[in-house]
Amino acid sequence: MFCTKCGTQLADDDLFCKSCGQRTNASPATAAQKEQAAVAATPAVITYIPGSKISDGMIKHFVGDNADYYIRKWSHGPSYGSWNWAAFCLGPLWYAYRKMYGVVASYYALYLLLGYVIMTDDSLDGGIISVLALVAHLAFGITGNGSYWTMVKKKIERILSYAATSSEAKRDMHKIGGISWVSVILQIVLSILLVIICFVLIFVQEAARYY
């Protein structure tokens, strides 16, 4: 492009002639459009969790709610020594919320087993359940982030092994990952039922002593 007044050669996005100051026919949007094109042409920076082929973007698709928190925790590697207040305070409810059902099942299986042992052995103090529950919640708080990373890594790697396209991978990450309020509600109902069952068994056991 050339200046219509002095003939100086100009760039396509020059709004005024650099020699005489004459306004050109260039559109003000040209410069912005070129900048947007340059940004679009710049490849996105993808960061990965150390020791894996899992990117931050994959984690956001899989984890969903509060993904940035876990990315920070996992950015230095598996975080079995980091603290998670939600895991400590909520225990199995947090694991159910994050779809780690194996931990939830193990927790209640051990709880029922211990309850049965205490009920059948009069030499054991029922208060031991409270002590062990506190120990379990401390373990949840310390290992929660690490155990969640183990599950996330395993599930994402499995999805990547069979997904034919990125859209299919993203779809399954959303479906398999994320959170589950339904599991939390079901677990609360289950906990209430277990408490009722325990009280009934205790009542029956005490009644049997007098009849």
N, C-alpha and C positions, 0 to 999 in steps of 0.2 A: 504494500500500500504506500502511496506517495501523497505528500501534502499538496492540496489543490492550489495553494497560494505561492509557495516557494519551491515546490518540487522535491523536498527532502524525503528520502525513503524512511518510512515509519514501520513499527511493528503493528501487527493486526489489532492488538488490544490497546494501542495508544489513543487516548481521548483527545490530546492536543499535540500539535507539532512542537518538537523540542527546539526548533530553530526560530520560528516566528510566532508561535503561540496560537496559530490558527486551529480552530476546533475541527476534528475529523469526523468521519461518518461512522466510526466504530461504536458499537453498542456497549454501554457500561456493564452489561451482563457477560461480555466476552471474557473478561479477566476472571470473574467468579467461576464461569464455566470451565476455564482451563485449570483453575485451582482444584475444582471438584474432580475433574478428570485425572489430575495428577494423584490425588488422594485415592481415587478408586483403583488406579493402576499400581499403587503401592501394596505389596503383599502383606496380609495381616500377620502380626507376630503371634505365634502360637507357643504357649508355654506348657511344659509337661511336668507331671509330678515325678520327682527323682526316682529312678529305678523302675520306671514303667513307660508304656507308650500311651498313657491316658492323659489327655489335655484338659486344661481348665474348662474349655467349652463342653467337653463330654461330661465332666462332673456336674456342670450347671444343668445340663439336660437331664441327668440321672437323679441328682440329689434334689433339685428344685428349691424348696424353701430353705433359706439360710445357707445356700451353697458357698457363698464367699467366706463364711466363717470356717468351713471345713477345708476350703482351698488353702487358707492361711495356715491352718493347723498341719495340713499334709505337705505343704511346700518344702518342709525340711525332712521329709521322709515319714514313714509310719509313726504315728503319735501315740504309742501305748503308754508313754509316761506323761502325757499332757492331761489336763483336768477338764472334765465336762460336767458343769453344774446340773444340766438337765438330766444326764444319765444318773448322777448321784441322787438327786432329789426324787426323780420319778421312777428310777429303776426299770423294771420290766415294762412299764407303760411307755417309756421312751423307746425301748427296743421294739415294741410293737408299732409305735408311731413311725419308726424308721424301717419297718418291715424285716426285722431280724428275728424271725419267729423261732428259730432254733434255740436262741438264748432264752426266750420267754418260756418255751416248753421245758427246757432243762431246769429253769428256776422253779417252776411250779411242781415239777416231778420231784425235785429234791425237797421242796417244802412239804409236800404230802408225805414223802417217805419219812422225813424227820418227825413230822407230826404223829405219824403212826407209831414210830419207835418210842416216842415220849409217852404216848397214851398207853402203850403196852408194857412199859417199864417204869414202875413207880419210883425207882431210884433216881431218875433223871428229872431235873428241874425244868418246868415249862419256860422259864425265863431265858433258857439257852436259845430259843427261837429268836427272841429279840436281839440277842447278841450276834447271832449268826446273820440275821437280816441286816444289821448295821455293817458287818464285815462285807457282806455281799454288795451293799450299796456303795461302800468305799471302793470296792473292786470295780464296780460299774463306772464310777467317776473317773478312775485312773485309766481304765482300759477301753472306755466307750469310744473315743475317737479312733483308736487303733483298730478295734474290732469292726467299726463301721467302715473304715478304709478297706479292710480285708474283704468285706462283703461287696462293697462298691467295685473294687478292682476285679474281683472274680466275675461279677455279673456283667460289667462292661466288656471285659475281654471275651466272655462267651458270646455276647451280642455281636461284637466285631468279627468273631470267627465265622458267623453264618450270614450276617447282613450283606445283601448284594449291593445296596446303595446307601448313601449317607442318610437319605430321608427315611429309609427303613430302620436304620440304626437309631436315629433320633426318636422315631415313633416308639420303638421298643424300650428305649431308655426311659421315656416318659411313662410308659405303661408299667414296666417292671420296677422302676425306681420310684422316687417321690416319697410321699407320706401316706399314711392310712389312718384316718380318724375312726373308720369302722372297726379296725382292730383294737383301737384304744377303748372304744365303747364296749366291745365284746369282752375285753379283758376285765373291765370294771365289773361287768355283770358276773363274769366267772369268779372274780375275787369275792363278791358278795355271796355267791352261792357256796363257795368254799368255806367262808366264815360261818354261814348258817349250818352247813354240814358238820363242821367241827364242834359247834355248840350242841348240836343234836347228839353227836357221838359222845361228847363229854357228859351230857345229861343222862344218856342211856347207861353209860359206864358207872356213873355215880348212883343211879337208881338201882343198878344190879347189885350194888354192895349191901343194900338194905332189904332186898327181897330174895 
